[in-house]
Amino acid sequence: MKNEKIENISVSSEDEELEAKLQEIDELYDLSNSEPVTPMWQQMKEEQYAKLNVTVKQLDTIIGICIAGLIILAIVIGLDATGII
């Protein structure tokens, strides 16, 4: 089957009306300038973070120290349970 180029296309008045209505709908529901919608849980989390007067880097440091403390605690408990300490 050959690919043929169509040069003459006739447009009826119904097609023009349909195109105009589609254009109106596109303008009515234009989301190109809107901000992306964030999930509710993320909005709640961001509100809680806004209450803290720390930067993201400081918060990451605090979380890292807490995780390191939990790991050390688990090691000490494991060593105590085996009788090494």
TIMIKOL-543730 format. One record per residue (C-alpha): residue number from 1; x, y, z. Coordinates in steps of 0.05 Angstrom, whole numbers, plus 5000, padded with zeros to 4 digits. Each point is the difference from the previous one (the first is absolute). Example, Ala and Ser with C-alpha at 12.3 -4.5 7.8 and 13.67 -1.06 7.14 Angstrom:
<recs>
<rec k="1" px="5246" py="4910" pz="5156"/>
<rec k="2" px="5027" py="5069" pz="4987"/>
</recs>
This chain:
<recs>
<rec k="1" px="5000" py="5000" pz="5000"/>
<rec k="2" px="5028" py="5068" pz="4980"/>
<rec k="3" px="5000" py="5061" pz="5043"/>
<rec k="4" px="4963" py="5054" pz="4961"/>
<rec k="5" px="5000" py="5074" pz="5016"/>
<rec k="6" px="4932" py="5032" pz="5005"/>
<rec k="7" px="5002" py="5070" pz="4973"/>
<rec k="8" px="4927" py="5022" pz="4997"/>
<rec k="9" px="4960" py="4996" pz="5064"/>
<rec k="10" px="4930" py="5029" pz="5004"/>
<rec k="11" px="4974" py="5022" pz="5067"/>
<rec k="12" px="4926" py="5005" pz="5012"/>
<rec k="13" px="4967" py="5052" pz="5044"/>
<rec k="14" px="4984" py="4945" pz="5051"/>
<rec k="15" px="5074" py="4985" pz="5007"/>
<rec k="16" px="5015" py="5074" pz="5011"/>
<rec k="17" px="4946" py="5004" pz="5053"/>
<rec k="18" px="5028" py="4938" pz="5034"/>
<rec k="19" px="5070" py="5028" pz="4998"/>
<rec k="20" px="4976" py="5066" pz="5031"/>
<rec k="21" px="4965" py="4962" pz="5056"/>
<rec k="22" px="5062" py="4959" pz="5013"/>
<rec k="23" px="5041" py="5063" pz="5003"/>
<rec k="24" px="4951" py="5029" pz="5051"/>
<rec k="25" px="5006" py="4937" pz="5042"/>
<rec k="26" px="5076" py="5002" pz="4996"/>
<rec k="27" px="5000" py="5073" pz="5024"/>
<rec k="28" px="4950" py="4984" pz="5056"/>
<rec k="29" px="5041" py="4942" pz="5027"/>
<rec k="30" px="5069" py="5028" pz="4986"/>
<rec k="31" px="5046" py="4971" pz="5053"/>
<rec k="32" px="5066" py="5023" pz="4971"/>
<rec k="33" px="5008" py="5057" pz="5050"/>
<rec k="34" px="4975" py="4962" pz="5061"/>
<rec k="35" px="5044" py="4972" pz="5055"/>
<rec k="36" px="5006" py="4925" pz="5007"/>
<rec k="37" px="4953" py="4969" pz="5052"/>
<rec k="38" px="5036" py="4971" pz="5060"/>
<rec k="39" px="4970" py="4942" pz="5040"/>
<rec k="40" px="4967" py="5016" pz="5067"/>
<rec k="41" px="5052" py="4962" pz="5041"/>
<rec k="42" px="5056" py="5041" pz="4968"/>
<rec k="43" px="4964" py="5065" pz="5015"/>
<rec k="44" px="4991" py="4979" pz="5073"/>
<rec k="45" px="5074" py="4981" pz="5004"/>
<rec k="46" px="5022" py="5067" pz="4971"/>
<rec k="47" px="4955" py="5037" pz="5050"/>
<rec k="48" px="5034" py="4963" pz="5057"/>
<rec k="49" px="5069" py="5017" pz="4972"/>
<rec k="50" px="4980" py="5073" pz="4994"/>
<rec k="51" px="4989" py="5001" pz="5075"/>
<rec k="52" px="5074" py="4981" pz="5012"/>
<rec k="53" px="5050" py="5057" pz="4996"/>
<rec k="54" px="5055" py="4958" pz="4968"/>
<rec k="55" px="5028" py="4993" pz="4931"/>
<rec k="56" px="4994" py="4936" pz="4959"/>
<rec k="57" px="5075" py="4986" pz="5010"/>
<rec k="58" px="4992" py="5006" pz="5075"/>
<rec k="59" px="4939" py="4955" pz="4999"/>
<rec k="60" px="5038" py="4948" pz="4959"/>
<rec k="61" px="5057" py="5003" pz="5051"/>
<rec k="62" px="4951" py="4989" pz="5058"/>
<rec k="63" px="4968" py="4941" pz="4964"/>
<rec k="64" px="5068" py="4970" pz="4985"/>
<rec k="65" px="5023" py="5006" pz="5072"/>
<rec k="66" px="4935" py="4967" pz="5024"/>
<rec k="67" px="5009" py="4942" pz="4951"/>
<rec k="68" px="5073" py="4991" pz="5020"/>
<rec k="69" px="4978" py="5000" pz="5074"/>
<rec k="70" px="4949" py="4946" pz="4986"/>
<rec k="71" px="5052" py="4957" pz="4964"/>
<rec k="72" px="5049" py="5007" pz="5058"/>
<rec k="73" px="4944" py="4983" pz="5049"/>
<rec k="74" px="4983" py="4937" pz="4960"/>
<rec k="75" px="5073" py="4979" pz="5001"/>
<rec k="76" px="5006" py="5010" pz="5075"/>
<rec k="77" px="4936" py="4962" pz="5013"/>
<rec k="78" px="5024" py="4943" pz="4955"/>
<rec k="79" px="5068" py="4998" pz="5035"/>
<rec k="80" px="4966" py="5000" pz="5068"/>
<rec k="81" px="4953" py="4944" pz="4980"/>
<rec k="82" px="5057" py="4956" pz="4977"/>
<rec k="83" px="5038" py="5013" pz="5065"/>
<rec k="84" px="5060" py="5035" pz="4969"/>
<rec k="85" px="4988" py="5063" pz="5041"/>
</recs>
